Structure formats: structure tokens, C-alpha cells
Amino acid sequence: MDTKIRELCKARKLSQEELALAVGTTRQTITSIETGKYIASLPLAYKIAHYFGLSIEEVFDLSEYLDERRM
């Protein structure tokens, strides 16, 4: 799943560690989400989006999951 986490952190000069601490997870989890190796749970996705003042859809690209429902 594509995300804008890396770009959002870069724009705010925020490290993965700082984001992880703010949302109650580990730096490794943030890295895995950024690289697409892990899909964030709904509560974690909400915490990340809320941290940046955005909606989940603005941070996470859900289009591949929405397309599957239409098949």
C-alpha cells in the first residue's frame, strides 16, 4: 500500500522514531508501513492520519482495495 508518510515526515522534519513515539508504535513498524511490507491496522492508520491533521485517505492510498470490491 502506498502512503505519504515519508513525505509528511520530511516536510515536518520529523524522524520515523519521533512519529512512532507519537502514535504508540515502533520505528520498525513505521519503516515497514512506508515500504509496503506491513499494512497499518485501522487504529494505527487513524493515529498516524490524526497526528498529521489529515484523513486516512489523505495519508494512505486505498485505491487497490476499493477496486477489489468492484470486481
All heavy atoms as TSV, in Angstrom:
chain	resi	resn	atom	element	x	y	z
A	1	MET	N	N	0.841	-1.162	0.000
A	1	MET	CA	C	0.000	0.000	0.000
A	1	MET	C	C	0.897	1.239	0.000
A	1	MET	O	O	1.829	1.333	0.779
A	1	MET	CB	C	-0.883	-0.013	1.257
A	1	MET	CG	C	-1.641	1.276	1.457
A	1	MET	SD	S	-2.603	1.351	2.982
A	1	MET	CE	C	-3.759	0.054	2.722
A	2	ASP	N	N	0.599	2.145	-0.879
A	2	ASP	CA	C	1.353	3.397	-0.933
A	2	ASP	C	C	0.871	4.331	0.173
A	2	ASP	O	O	-0.315	4.368	0.492
A	2	ASP	CB	C	1.164	4.082	-2.283
A	2	ASP	CG	C	1.846	3.344	-3.419
A	2	ASP	OD1	O	2.858	2.665	-3.157
A	2	ASP	OD2	O	1.370	3.438	-4.550
A	3	THR	N	N	1.822	5.064	0.743
A	3	THR	CA	C	1.485	6.056	1.767
A	3	THR	C	C	2.256	7.339	1.507
A	3	THR	O	O	3.219	7.357	0.738
A	3	THR	CB	C	1.830	5.568	3.187
A	3	THR	OG1	O	3.245	5.660	3.381
A	3	THR	CG2	C	1.339	4.163	3.451
A	4	LYS	N	N	1.843	8.379	2.167
A	4	LYS	CA	C	2.547	9.662	2.099
A	4	LYS	C	C	3.321	9.933	3.381
A	4	LYS	O	O	3.743	11.050	3.629
A	4	LYS	CB	C	1.533	10.776	1.857
A	4	LYS	CG	C	0.862	10.684	0.508
A	4	LYS	CD	C	-0.092	11.818	0.284
A	4	LYS	CE	C	-0.754	11.648	-1.079
A	4	LYS	NZ	N	-1.811	12.630	-1.292
A	5	ILE	N	N	3.520	8.901	4.186
A	5	ILE	CA	C	4.171	9.091	5.485
A	5	ILE	C	C	5.571	9.667	5.328
A	5	ILE	O	O	5.934	10.621	6.018
A	5	ILE	CB	C	4.211	7.773	6.286
A	5	ILE	CG1	C	2.786	7.341	6.638
A	5	ILE	CG2	C	5.053	7.926	7.545
A	5	ILE	CD1	C	2.696	5.969	7.273
A	6	ARG	N	N	6.349	9.121	4.425
A	6	ARG	CA	C	7.727	9.597	4.250
A	6	ARG	C	C	7.751	11.078	3.876
A	6	ARG	O	O	8.522	11.866	4.437
A	6	ARG	CB	C	8.433	8.767	3.181
A	6	ARG	CG	C	9.903	9.122	3.031
A	6	ARG	CD	C	10.623	8.150	2.142
A	6	ARG	NE	N	10.692	6.864	2.858
A	6	ARG	CZ	C	10.827	5.692	2.279
A	6	ARG	NH1	N	10.918	5.599	0.988
A	6	ARG	NH2	N	10.884	4.588	3.000
A	7	GLU	N	N	6.889	11.472	2.948
A	7	GLU	CA	C	6.838	12.867	2.510
A	7	GLU	C	C	6.362	13.783	3.639
A	7	GLU	O	O	6.880	14.886	3.818
A	7	GLU	CB	C	5.919	13.026	1.296
A	7	GLU	CG	C	6.427	12.339	0.038
A	7	GLU	CD	C	6.053	10.853	-0.027
A	7	GLU	OE1	O	5.339	10.349	0.877
A	7	GLU	OE2	O	6.473	10.201	-0.987
A	8	LEU	N	N	5.366	13.320	4.398
A	8	LEU	CA	C	4.850	14.122	5.509
A	8	LEU	C	C	5.907	14.316	6.589
A	8	LEU	O	O	6.061	15.421	7.121
A	8	LEU	CB	C	3.601	13.463	6.090
A	8	LEU	CG	C	2.368	13.473	5.186
A	8	LEU	CD1	C	1.315	12.500	5.710
A	8	LEU	CD2	C	1.806	14.872	5.059
A	9	CYS	N	N	6.635	13.260	6.894
A	9	CYS	CA	C	7.709	13.374	7.891
A	9	CYS	C	C	8.805	14.305	7.407
A	9	CYS	O	O	9.300	15.149	8.167
A	9	CYS	CB	C	8.290	11.992	8.204
A	9	CYS	SG	S	7.240	10.968	9.240
A	10	LYS	N	N	9.172	14.169	6.148
A	10	LYS	CA	C	10.237	15.015	5.591
A	10	LYS	C	C	9.832	16.489	5.637
A	10	LYS	O	O	10.632	17.344	6.021
A	10	LYS	CB	C	10.548	14.585	4.159
A	10	LYS	CG	C	11.713	15.306	3.553
A	10	LYS	CD	C	12.055	14.770	2.182
A	10	LYS	CE	C	13.231	15.527	1.602
A	10	LYS	NZ	N	13.599	15.032	0.270
A	11	ALA	N	N	8.595	16.766	5.269
A	11	ALA	CA	C	8.116	18.149	5.252
A	11	ALA	C	C	8.113	18.767	6.651
A	11	ALA	O	O	8.338	19.967	6.809
A	11	ALA	CB	C	6.712	18.211	4.659
A	12	ARG	N	N	7.911	17.940	7.667
A	12	ARG	CA	C	7.870	18.432	9.052
A	12	ARG	C	C	9.175	18.200	9.805
A	12	ARG	O	O	9.242	18.425	11.011
A	12	ARG	CB	C	6.727	17.770	9.801
A	12	ARG	CG	C	5.385	18.175	9.227
A	12	ARG	CD	C	4.275	17.521	9.965
A	12	ARG	NE	N	3.012	17.824	9.292
A	12	ARG	CZ	C	1.875	17.968	9.901
A	12	ARG	NH1	N	1.816	17.835	11.205
A	12	ARG	NH2	N	0.785	18.218	9.224
A	13	LYS	N	N	10.186	17.720	9.063
A	13	LYS	CA	C	11.487	17.412	9.682
A	13	LYS	C	C	11.298	16.503	10.897
A	13	LYS	O	O	11.853	16.742	11.979
A	13	LYS	CB	C	12.226	18.698	10.039
A	13	LYS	CG	C	12.576	19.528	8.822
A	13	LYS	CD	C	13.376	20.733	9.192
A	13	LYS	CE	C	13.907	21.392	7.972
A	13	LYS	NZ	N	13.166	22.488	7.464
A	14	LEU	N	N	10.540	15.453	10.683
A	14	LEU	CA	C	10.167	14.515	11.723
A	14	LEU	C	C	10.810	13.171	11.425
A	14	LEU	O	O	10.729	12.680	10.305
A	14	LEU	CB	C	8.638	14.380	11.709
A	14	LEU	CG	C	7.962	13.542	12.758
A	14	LEU	CD1	C	8.050	14.216	14.121
A	14	LEU	CD2	C	6.493	13.355	12.382
A	15	SER	N	N	11.458	12.577	12.399
A	15	SER	CA	C	12.075	11.270	12.182
A	15	SER	C	C	11.023	10.171	12.331
A	15	SER	O	O	9.960	10.376	12.919
A	15	SER	CB	C	13.200	11.038	13.191
A	15	SER	OG	O	12.668	10.827	14.488
A	16	GLN	N	N	11.356	8.995	11.821
A	16	GLN	CA	C	10.475	7.838	11.987
A	16	GLN	C	C	10.303	7.534	13.472
A	16	GLN	O	O	9.212	7.176	13.907
A	16	GLN	CB	C	11.051	6.621	11.270
A	16	GLN	CG	C	11.041	6.727	9.776
A	16	GLN	CD	C	11.763	5.556	9.128
A	16	GLN	OE1	O	12.693	4.991	9.696
A	16	GLN	NE2	N	11.333	5.201	7.924
A	17	GLU	N	N	11.356	7.669	14.220
A	17	GLU	CA	C	11.311	7.420	15.662
A	17	GLU	C	C	10.347	8.372	16.359
A	17	GLU	O	O	9.558	7.965	17.218
A	17	GLU	CB	C	12.712	7.542	16.271
A	17	GLU	CG	C	12.777	7.236	17.743
A	17	GLU	CD	C	12.567	5.765	18.074
A	17	GLU	OE1	O	12.865	4.903	17.225
A	17	GLU	OE2	O	12.094	5.486	19.185
A	18	GLU	N	N	10.405	9.650	15.999
A	18	GLU	CA	C	9.511	10.644	16.606
A	18	GLU	C	C	8.050	10.341	16.279
A	18	GLU	O	O	7.182	10.429	17.155
A	18	GLU	CB	C	9.889	12.049	16.147
A	18	GLU	CG	C	11.216	12.530	16.693
A	18	GLU	CD	C	11.723	13.787	16.028
A	18	GLU	OE1	O	11.620	13.908	14.787
A	18	GLU	OE2	O	12.242	14.658	16.772
A	19	LEU	N	N	7.788	9.996	15.025
A	19	LEU	CA	C	6.417	9.641	14.645
A	19	LEU	C	C	5.966	8.395	15.398
A	19	LEU	O	O	4.851	8.352	15.920
A	19	LEU	CB	C	6.309	9.418	13.132
A	19	LEU	CG	C	4.935	8.949	12.637
A	19	LEU	CD1	C	3.843	9.958	12.997
A	19	LEU	CD2	C	4.965	8.686	11.142
A	20	ALA	N	N	6.827	7.401	15.454
A	20	ALA	CA	C	6.492	6.158	16.150
A	20	ALA	C	C	6.130	6.426	17.611
A	20	ALA	O	O	5.119	5.905	18.103
A	20	ALA	CB	C	7.658	5.179	16.057
A	21	LEU	N	N	6.917	7.217	18.288
A	21	LEU	CA	C	6.629	7.541	19.687
A	21	LEU	C	C	5.301	8.280	19.822
A	21	LEU	O	O	4.526	8.016	20.745
A	21	LEU	CB	C	7.758	8.383	20.279
A	21	LEU	CG	C	9.070	7.655	20.543
A	21	LEU	CD1	C	10.167	8.644	20.933
A	21	LEU	CD2	C	8.890	6.599	21.622
A	22	ALA	N	N	5.025	9.177	18.882
A	22	ALA	CA	C	3.799	9.974	18.941
A	22	ALA	C	C	2.544	9.130	18.740
A	22	ALA	O	O	1.485	9.458	19.288
A	22	ALA	CB	C	3.855	11.084	17.890
A	23	VAL	N	N	2.653	8.052	17.962
A	23	VAL	CA	C	1.467	7.232	17.670
A	23	VAL	C	C	1.482	5.888	18.389
A	23	VAL	O	O	0.612	5.049	18.164
A	23	VAL	CB	C	1.261	7.036	16.147
A	23	VAL	CG1	C	1.053	8.385	15.461
A	23	VAL	CG2	C	2.413	6.270	15.515
A	24	GLY	N	N	2.468	5.667	19.234
A	24	GLY	CA	C	2.491	4.470	20.056
A	24	GLY	C	C	2.899	3.193	19.361
A	24	GLY	O	O	2.339	2.124	19.611
A	25	THR	N	N	3.880	3.292	18.481
A	25	THR	CA	C	4.392	2.101	17.804
A	25	THR	C	C	5.916	2.177	17.752
A	25	THR	O	O	6.519	2.995	18.427
A	25	THR	CB	C	3.747	1.941	16.403
A	25	THR	OG1	O	4.030	0.638	15.907
A	25	THR	CG2	C	4.214	2.999	15.419
A	26	THR	N	N	6.527	1.326	16.945
A	26	THR	CA	C	7.988	1.323	16.839
A	26	THR	C	C	8.448	1.943	15.522
A	26	THR	O	O	7.676	2.015	14.560
A	26	THR	CB	C	8.543	-0.113	16.912
A	26	THR	OG1	O	8.074	-0.835	15.763
A	26	THR	CG2	C	8.102	-0.810	18.184
A	27	ARG	N	N	9.710	2.343	15.509
A	27	ARG	CA	C	10.292	2.867	14.275
A	27	ARG	C	C	10.250	1.811	13.192
A	27	ARG	O	O	9.997	2.097	12.020
A	27	ARG	CB	C	11.741	3.322	14.521
A	27	ARG	CG	C	12.408	3.914	13.275
A	27	ARG	CD	C	13.911	3.996	13.428
A	27	ARG	NE	N	14.536	2.731	13.724
A	27	ARG	CZ	C	14.768	1.763	12.826
A	27	ARG	NH1	N	14.401	1.905	11.580
A	27	ARG	NH2	N	15.356	0.641	13.186
A	28	GLN	N	N	10.474	0.548	13.564
A	28	GLN	CA	C	10.467	-0.544	12.591
A	28	GLN	C	C	9.092	-0.686	11.935
A	28	GLN	O	O	8.996	-0.968	10.738
A	28	GLN	CB	C	10.880	-1.866	13.248
A	28	GLN	CG	C	12.330	-1.901	13.677
A	28	GLN	CD	C	12.572	-1.311	15.074
A	28	GLN	OE1	O	11.711	-0.684	15.672
A	28	GLN	NE2	N	13.775	-1.511	15.577
A	29	THR	N	N	8.041	-0.485	12.715
A	29	THR	CA	C	6.694	-0.550	12.151
A	29	THR	C	C	6.474	0.576	11.157
A	29	THR	O	O	5.933	0.350	10.066
A	29	THR	CB	C	5.627	-0.510	13.268
A	29	THR	OG1	O	5.801	-1.670	14.096
A	29	THR	CG2	C	4.220	-0.495	12.695
A	30	ILE	N	N	6.901	1.770	11.498
A	30	ILE	CA	C	6.763	2.910	10.577
A	30	ILE	C	C	7.537	2.625	9.296
A	30	ILE	O	O	7.019	2.840	8.189
A	30	ILE	CB	C	7.241	4.230	11.232
A	30	ILE	CG1	C	6.379	4.578	12.459
A	30	ILE	CG2	C	7.249	5.370	10.217
A	30	ILE	CD1	C	4.912	4.825	12.175
A	31	THR	N	N	8.745	2.113	9.411
A	31	THR	CA	C	9.544	1.756	8.233
A	31	THR	C	C	8.819	0.726	7.382
A	31	THR	O	O	8.748	0.864	6.154
A	31	THR	CB	C	10.919	1.202	8.659
A	31	THR	OG1	O	11.610	2.195	9.407
A	31	THR	CG2	C	11.750	0.787	7.459
A	32	SER	N	N	8.279	-0.289	8.013
A	32	SER	CA	C	7.577	-1.346	7.281
A	32	SER	C	C	6.333	-0.827	6.577
A	32	SER	O	O	6.016	-1.244	5.461
A	32	SER	CB	C	7.199	-2.489	8.220
A	32	SER	OG	O	8.355	-3.129	8.699
A	33	ILE	N	N	5.624	0.102	7.196
A	33	ILE	CA	C	4.455	0.709	6.555
A	33	ILE	C	C	4.897	1.527	5.346
A	33	ILE	O	O	4.298	1.447	4.271
A	33	ILE	CB	C	3.661	1.575	7.552
A	33	ILE	CG1	C	3.039	0.693	8.643
A	33	ILE	CG2	C	2.584	2.380	6.839
A	33	ILE	CD1	C	2.472	1.481	9.821
A	34	GLU	N	N	5.953	2.318	5.515
A	34	GLU	CA	C	6.457	3.153	4.416
A	34	GLU	C	C	6.885	2.319	3.213
A	34	GLU	O	O	6.692	2.728	2.070
A	34	GLU	CB	C	7.650	3.988	4.877
A	34	GLU	CG	C	7.306	5.143	5.751
A	34	GLU	CD	C	8.529	5.951	6.157
A	34	GLU	OE1	O	9.677	5.502	5.937
A	34	GLU	OE2	O	8.343	7.032	6.701
A	35	THR	N	N	7.476	1.165	3.460
A	35	THR	CA	C	7.996	0.340	2.363
A	35	THR	C	C	6.976	-0.651	1.831
A	35	THR	O	O	7.270	-1.392	0.897
A	35	THR	CB	C	9.257	-0.428	2.808
A	35	THR	OG1	O	8.924	-1.271	3.915
A	35	THR	CG2	C	10.383	0.524	3.183
A	36	GLY	N	N	5.788	-0.685	2.432
A	36	GLY	CA	C	4.741	-1.576	1.946
A	36	GLY	C	C	4.852	-3.003	2.440
A	36	GLY	O	O	4.145	-3.890	1.966
A	37	LYS	N	N	5.725	-3.250	3.405
A	37	LYS	CA	C	5.881	-4.602	3.946
A	37	LYS	C	C	4.840	-4.903	5.011
A	37	LYS	O	O	4.664	-6.049	5.408
A	37	LYS	CB	C	7.278	-4.793	4.522
A	37	LYS	CG	C	8.356	-4.750	3.482
A	37	LYS	CD	C	9.721	-4.921	4.089
A	37	LYS	CE	C	10.788	-4.823	2.998
A	37	LYS	NZ	N	12.134	-4.872	3.564
A	38	TYR	N	N	4.172	-3.881	5.494
A	38	TYR	CA	C	3.183	-4.042	6.553
A	38	TYR	C	C	2.045	-3.069	6.278
A	38	TYR	O	O	2.286	-1.920	5.902
A	38	TYR	CB	C	3.831	-3.745	7.906
A	38	TYR	CG	C	2.888	-3.778	9.083
A	38	TYR	CD1	C	2.430	-4.982	9.599
A	38	TYR	CD2	C	2.468	-2.602	9.694
A	38	TYR	CE1	C	1.567	-5.015	10.684
A	38	TYR	CE2	C	1.612	-2.621	10.779
A	38	TYR	CZ	C	1.159	-3.831	11.271
A	38	TYR	OH	O	0.316	-3.854	12.339
A	39	ILE	N	N	0.825	-3.523	6.475
A	39	ILE	CA	C	-0.339	-2.648	6.333
A	39	ILE	C	C	-0.791	-2.266	7.737
A	39	ILE	O	O	-1.044	-3.138	8.578
A	39	ILE	CB	C	-1.474	-3.353	5.568
A	39	ILE	CG1	C	-1.014	-3.679	4.154
A	39	ILE	CG2	C	-2.718	-2.476	5.546
A	39	ILE	CD1	C	-1.988	-4.510	3.356
A	40	ALA	N	N	-0.876	-0.990	7.963
A	40	ALA	CA	C	-1.253	-0.496	9.286
A	40	ALA	C	C	-2.667	-0.942	9.638
A	40	ALA	O	O	-3.549	-0.978	8.780
A	40	ALA	CB	C	-1.183	1.026	9.319
A	41	SER	N	N	-2.870	-1.274	10.909
A	41	SER	CA	C	-4.220	-1.560	11.394
A	41	SER	C	C	-5.043	-0.275	11.294
A	41	SER	O	O	-4.482	0.838	11.218
A	41	SER	CB	C	-4.170	-2.031	12.837
A	41	SER	OG	O	-3.709	-0.974	13.675
A	42	LEU	N	N	-6.335	-0.413	11.336
A	42	LEU	CA	C	-7.194	0.766	11.267
A	42	LEU	C	C	-6.912	1.735	12.415
A	42	LEU	O	O	-6.757	2.942	12.163
A	42	LEU	CB	C	-8.670	0.358	11.242
A	42	LEU	CG	C	-9.670	1.496	11.094
A	42	LEU	CD1	C	-9.380	2.335	9.847
A	42	LEU	CD2	C	-11.071	0.938	11.053
A	43	PRO	N	N	-6.782	1.262	13.660
A	43	PRO	CA	C	-6.462	2.220	14.737
A	43	PRO	C	C	-5.119	2.932	14.532
A	43	PRO	O	O	-5.014	4.134	14.776
A	43	PRO	CB	C	-6.437	1.349	15.999
A	43	PRO	CG	C	-7.318	0.189	15.675
A	43	PRO	CD	C	-7.078	-0.066	14.208
A	44	LEU	N	N	-4.115	2.220	14.061
A	44	LEU	CA	C	-2.812	2.852	13.825
A	44	LEU	C	C	-2.894	3.828	12.661
A	44	LEU	O	O	-2.338	4.927	12.728
A	44	LEU	CB	C	-1.725	1.804	13.582
A	44	LEU	CG	C	-0.316	2.348	13.338
A	44	LEU	CD1	C	0.138	3.269	14.469
A	44	LEU	CD2	C	0.657	1.197	13.143
A	45	ALA	N	N	-3.576	3.445	11.590
A	45	ALA	CA	C	-3.743	4.356	10.448
A	45	ALA	C	C	-4.443	5.638	10.892
A	45	ALA	O	O	-4.057	6.737	10.490
A	45	ALA	CB	C	-4.529	3.670	9.334
A	46	TYR	N	N	-5.449	5.491	11.732
A	46	TYR	CA	C	-6.156	6.655	12.247
A	46	TYR	C	C	-5.213	7.539	13.068
A	46	TYR	O	O	-5.206	8.767	12.909
A	46	TYR	CB	C	-7.357	6.239	13.101
A	46	TYR	CG	C	-8.050	7.426	13.715
A	46	TYR	CD1	C	-8.934	8.202	12.971
A	46	TYR	CD2	C	-7.778	7.813	15.022
A	46	TYR	CE1	C	-9.525	9.317	13.517
A	46	TYR	CE2	C	-8.366	8.924	15.567
A	46	TYR	CZ	C	-9.243	9.674	14.828
A	46	TYR	OH	O	-9.814	10.793	15.368
A	47	LYS	N	N	-4.421	6.934	13.947
A	47	LYS	CA	C	-3.491	7.708	14.776
A	47	LYS	C	C	-2.484	8.467	13.917
A	47	LYS	O	O	-2.176	9.635	14.194
A	47	LYS	CB	C	-2.743	6.794	15.745
A	47	LYS	CG	C	-3.593	6.277	16.871
A	47	LYS	CD	C	-2.767	5.339	17.743
A	47	LYS	CE	C	-3.582	4.707	18.825
A	47	LYS	NZ	N	-2.790	3.766	19.636
A	48	ILE	N	N	-1.965	7.811	12.884
A	48	ILE	CA	C	-0.993	8.462	12.003
A	48	ILE	C	C	-1.647	9.626	11.266
A	48	ILE	O	O	-1.110	10.741	11.237
A	48	ILE	CB	C	-0.373	7.446	11.015
A	48	ILE	CG1	C	0.496	6.437	11.770
A	48	ILE	CG2	C	0.432	8.165	9.929
A	48	ILE	CD1	C	0.935	5.244	10.942
A	49	ALA	N	N	-2.803	9.385	10.689
A	49	ALA	CA	C	-3.502	10.449	9.960
A	49	ALA	C	C	-3.853	11.600	10.896
A	49	ALA	O	O	-3.643	12.771	10.554
A	49	ALA	CB	C	-4.758	9.882	9.298
A	50	HIS	N	N	-4.379	11.275	12.062
A	50	HIS	CA	C	-4.760	12.300	13.034
A	50	HIS	C	C	-3.547	13.115	13.467
A	50	HIS	O	O	-3.637	14.346	13.628
A	50	HIS	CB	C	-5.420	11.633	14.241
A	50	HIS	CG	C	-5.992	12.612	15.207
A	50	HIS	ND1	N	-5.332	12.999	16.346
A	50	HIS	CD2	C	-7.158	13.291	15.205
A	50	HIS	CE1	C	-6.060	13.877	17.003
A	50	HIS	NE2	N	-7.174	14.068	16.334
A	51	TYR	N	N	-2.412	12.461	13.640
A	51	TYR	CA	C	-1.188	13.162	14.019
A	51	TYR	C	C	-0.850	14.261	13.014
A	51	TYR	O	O	-0.436	15.360	13.389
A	51	TYR	CB	C	-0.025	12.179	14.141
A	51	TYR	CG	C	1.266	12.850	14.524
A	51	TYR	CD1	C	1.541	13.145	15.849
A	51	TYR	CD2	C	2.189	13.217	13.555
A	51	TYR	CE1	C	2.712	13.793	16.208
A	51	TYR	CE2	C	3.359	13.861	13.898
A	51	TYR	CZ	C	3.611	14.147	15.223
A	51	TYR	OH	O	4.772	14.799	15.562
A	52	PHE	N	N	-1.043	13.957	11.724
A	52	PHE	CA	C	-0.740	14.932	10.679
A	52	PHE	C	C	-1.908	15.860	10.371
A	52	PHE	O	O	-1.805	16.735	9.515
A	52	PHE	CB	C	-0.299	14.213	9.396
A	52	PHE	CG	C	1.065	13.585	9.507
A	52	PHE	CD1	C	1.201	12.206	9.505
A	52	PHE	CD2	C	2.200	14.358	9.602
A	52	PHE	CE1	C	2.454	11.607	9.607
A	52	PHE	CE2	C	3.461	13.788	9.703
A	52	PHE	CZ	C	3.586	12.405	9.711
A	53	GLY	N	N	-3.034	15.656	11.037
A	53	GLY	CA	C	-4.205	16.507	10.795
A	53	GLY	C	C	-4.876	16.206	9.466
A	53	GLY	O	O	-5.474	17.096	8.859
A	54	LEU	N	N	-4.774	14.950	9.025
A	54	LEU	CA	C	-5.326	14.548	7.737
A	54	LEU	C	C	-6.282	13.374	7.919
A	54	LEU	O	O	-6.322	12.755	8.979
A	54	LEU	CB	C	-4.192	14.131	6.790
A	54	LEU	CG	C	-3.137	15.194	6.486
A	54	LEU	CD1	C	-1.955	14.574	5.757
A	54	LEU	CD2	C	-3.746	16.324	5.666
A	55	SER	N	N	-7.018	13.066	6.864
A	55	SER	CA	C	-7.857	11.872	6.892
A	55	SER	C	C	-7.000	10.659	6.522
A	55	SER	O	O	-5.916	10.806	5.940
A	55	SER	CB	C	-9.012	12.005	5.896
A	55	SER	OG	O	-8.516	11.969	4.568
A	56	ILE	N	N	-7.489	9.488	6.838
A	56	ILE	CA	C	-6.771	8.264	6.476
A	56	ILE	C	C	-6.551	8.216	4.967
A	56	ILE	O	O	-5.466	7.862	4.503
A	56	ILE	CB	C	-7.534	7.019	6.975
A	56	ILE	CG1	C	-7.480	6.953	8.498
A	56	ILE	CG2	C	-6.968	5.743	6.359
A	56	ILE	CD1	C	-8.337	5.857	9.115
A	57	GLU	N	N	-7.564	8.594	4.202
A	57	GLU	CA	C	-7.455	8.566	2.734
A	57	GLU	C	C	-6.404	9.524	2.198
A	57	GLU	O	O	-5.879	9.308	1.106
A	57	GLU	CB	C	-8.814	8.884	2.086
A	57	GLU	CG	C	-9.872	7.856	2.348
A	57	GLU	CD	C	-10.624	8.054	3.678
A	57	GLU	OE1	O	-10.299	8.989	4.438
A	57	GLU	OE2	O	-11.524	7.259	3.959
A	58	GLU	N	N	-6.109	10.576	2.933
A	58	GLU	CA	C	-5.085	11.526	2.501
A	58	GLU	C	C	-3.676	11.016	2.764
A	58	GLU	O	O	-2.729	11.468	2.135
A	58	GLU	CB	C	-5.275	12.878	3.190
A	58	GLU	CG	C	-6.514	13.615	2.728
A	58	GLU	CD	C	-6.771	14.864	3.529
A	58	GLU	OE1	O	-6.938	14.761	4.772
A	58	GLU	OE2	O	-6.816	15.954	2.922
A	59	VAL	N	N	-3.535	10.064	3.680
A	59	VAL	CA	C	-2.224	9.524	4.027
A	59	VAL	C	C	-1.975	8.174	3.345
A	59	VAL	O	O	-0.870	7.904	2.884
A	59	VAL	CB	C	-2.078	9.371	5.557
A	59	VAL	CG1	C	-0.720	8.769	5.919
A	59	VAL	CG2	C	-2.272	10.710	6.258
A	60	PHE	N	N	-3.014	7.362	3.255
A	60	PHE	CA	C	-2.890	6.007	2.708
A	60	PHE	C	C	-3.668	5.899	1.404
A	60	PHE	O	O	-4.817	6.324	1.326
A	60	PHE	CB	C	-3.438	4.985	3.711
A	60	PHE	CG	C	-2.677	4.940	4.997
A	60	PHE	CD1	C	-3.026	5.773	6.051
A	60	PHE	CD2	C	-1.605	4.081	5.158
A	60	PHE	CE1	C	-2.319	5.747	7.253
A	60	PHE	CE2	C	-0.896	4.040	6.352
A	60	PHE	CZ	C	-1.249	4.881	7.393
A	61	ASP	N	N	-3.049	5.300	0.394
A	61	ASP	CA	C	-3.709	5.087	-0.893
A	61	ASP	C	C	-4.490	3.777	-0.824
A	61	ASP	O	O	-3.912	2.693	-0.890
A	61	ASP	CB	C	-2.674	5.035	-2.019
A	61	ASP	CG	C	-3.299	4.816	-3.384
A	61	ASP	OD1	O	-4.536	4.753	-3.481
A	61	ASP	OD2	O	-2.534	4.706	-4.358
A	62	LEU	N	N	-5.785	3.884	-0.703
A	62	LEU	CA	C	-6.650	2.716	-0.557
A	62	LEU	C	C	-7.240	2.250	-1.877
A	62	LEU	O	O	-8.055	1.327	-1.894
A	62	LEU	CB	C	-7.782	3.031	0.428
A	62	LEU	CG	C	-7.340	3.507	1.808
A	62	LEU	CD1	C	-8.534	3.993	2.615
A	62	LEU	CD2	C	-6.608	2.415	2.537
A	63	SER	N	N	-6.841	2.846	-2.982
A	63	SER	CA	C	-7.484	2.553	-4.267
A	63	SER	C	C	-7.410	1.083	-4.657
A	63	SER	O	O	-8.368	0.540	-5.212
A	63	SER	CB	C	-6.895	3.427	-5.378
A	63	SER	OG	O	-5.518	3.172	-5.530
A	64	GLU	N	N	-6.324	0.396	-4.371
A	64	GLU	CA	C	-6.226	-1.015	-4.747
A	64	GLU	C	C	-7.247	-1.856	-3.995
A	64	GLU	O	O	-7.734	-2.852	-4.502
A	64	GLU	CB	C	-4.817	-1.555	-4.539
A	64	GLU	CG	C	-4.394	-1.634	-3.090
A	64	GLU	CD	C	-2.958	-2.088	-2.926
A	64	GLU	OE1	O	-2.743	-3.312	-2.880
A	64	GLU	OE2	O	-2.076	-1.210	-2.870
A	65	TYR	N	N	-7.605	-1.469	-2.793
A	65	TYR	CA	C	-8.593	-2.204	-2.013
A	65	TYR	C	C	-10.005	-1.855	-2.436
A	65	TYR	O	O	-10.889	-2.699	-2.419
A	65	TYR	CB	C	-8.395	-1.954	-0.516
A	65	TYR	CG	C	-7.027	-2.407	-0.084
A	65	TYR	CD1	C	-5.987	-1.513	0.054
A	65	TYR	CD2	C	-6.768	-3.753	0.124
A	65	TYR	CE1	C	-4.719	-1.930	0.418
A	65	TYR	CE2	C	-5.505	-4.194	0.480
A	65	TYR	CZ	C	-4.489	-3.277	0.616
A	65	TYR	OH	O	-3.237	-3.696	0.956
A	66	LEU	N	N	-10.223	-0.613	-2.822
A	66	LEU	CA	C	-11.534	-0.216	-3.293
A	66	LEU	C	C	-11.850	-0.845	-4.637
A	66	LEU	O	O	-12.976	-1.231	-4.908
A	66	LEU	CB	C	-11.624	1.309	-3.381
A	66	LEU	CG	C	-11.453	2.038	-2.050
A	66	LEU	CD1	C	-11.406	3.543	-2.273
A	66	LEU	CD2	C	-12.573	1.684	-1.092
A	67	ASP	N	N	-10.835	-0.991	-5.502
A	67	ASP	CA	C	-11.026	-1.614	-6.813
A	67	ASP	C	C	-11.401	-3.095	-6.677
A	67	ASP	O	O	-12.188	-3.599	-7.457
A	67	ASP	CB	C	-9.759	-1.482	-7.659
A	67	ASP	CG	C	-9.514	-0.046	-8.099
A	67	ASP	OD1	O	-10.456	0.771	-8.048
A	67	ASP	OD2	O	-8.370	0.249	-8.487
A	68	GLU	N	N	-10.857	-3.790	-5.684
A	68	GLU	CA	C	-11.143	-5.205	-5.487
A	68	GLU	C	C	-12.616	-5.433	-5.169
A	68	GLU	O	O	-13.193	-6.421	-5.571
A	68	GLU	CB	C	-10.289	-5.780	-4.363
A	68	GLU	CG	C	-8.844	-5.958	-4.736
A	68	GLU	CD	C	-8.000	-6.468	-3.571
A	68	GLU	OE1	O	-8.561	-6.774	-2.506
A	68	GLU	OE2	O	-6.783	-6.537	-3.745
A	69	ARG	N	N	-13.232	-4.531	-4.441
A	69	ARG	CA	C	-14.634	-4.676	-4.064
A	69	ARG	C	C	-15.544	-4.613	-5.279
A	69	ARG	O	O	-16.618	-5.162	-5.277
A	69	ARG	CB	C	-15.037	-3.566	-3.096
A	69	ARG	CG	C	-14.568	-3.812	-1.701
A	69	ARG	CD	C	-15.148	-2.863	-0.704
A	69	ARG	NE	N	-16.300	-2.126	-1.180
A	69	ARG	CZ	C	-16.628	-0.920	-0.768
A	69	ARG	NH1	N	-15.900	-0.293	0.095
A	69	ARG	NH2	N	-17.707	-0.324	-1.224
A	70	ARG	N	N	-15.131	-3.920	-6.312
A	70	ARG	CA	C	-15.970	-3.734	-7.504
A	70	ARG	C	C	-15.921	-4.920	-8.452
A	70	ARG	O	O	-16.678	-5.013	-9.376
A	70	ARG	CB	C	-15.534	-2.469	-8.232
A	70	ARG	CG	C	-15.794	-1.242	-7.406
A	70	ARG	CD	C	-15.414	-0.004	-8.143
A	70	ARG	NE	N	-15.408	1.106	-7.193
A	70	ARG	CZ	C	-14.582	2.118	-7.235
A	70	ARG	NH1	N	-13.694	2.192	-8.179
A	70	ARG	NH2	N	-14.666	3.072	-6.356
A	71	MET	N	N	-15.009	-5.849	-8.229
A	71	MET	CA	C	-14.860	-6.988	-9.140
A	71	MET	C	C	-15.906	-8.043	-8.892
A	71	MET	O	O	-16.459	-8.278	-7.946
A	71	MET	CB	C	-13.471	-7.598	-8.995
A	71	MET	CG	C	-12.415	-6.667	-9.461
A	71	MET	SD	S	-10.820	-7.497	-9.293
A	71	MET	CE	C	-9.810	-6.370	-10.156
